[in-house]
Amino acid sequence: MTAPLLRVTMESGQIWHDPSEDLLFELLSDMERGEEQFLVVERLTDATGQTFAQVARTAANGYQVEYREGDENSHFQAFTEDKRLVHSVLTAWAFELVGWRAALPWVPLRFTNYR
């Protein structure tokens, strides 16, 4: 048995290892229904714990999508109301597919521009 490569942690503390594309969609649907407010997908191959993507619901029923690839200078955010777009970006990030960065208008995440 191989060690998991990805871990999803929900707001409730529920954990999923190596989620499928379908499971990621279901977890976003849980968020859309108000059952969860955020999820974090971590790359377990990064011993520093600084490589992750996360999604949170916004007050306007949209989504704040973030990714981090290293230190605080490599942390970015984008906003959208489109759950399918969030799913596409999150899935592409999780499975290391090309082109996901072009799907949203990413800006550096700093405490001065955190919503």
Beta strands, then each sheet from edge to edge (+ up, - down):
strand 1: 6-10
strand 2: 15-17
strand 3: 38-43
strand 4: 51-57
strand 5: 63-69
strand 6: 75-80
strand 7: 107-108
sheet 1: 2+ 1- 3+ 4- 5+ 6- 7+
end
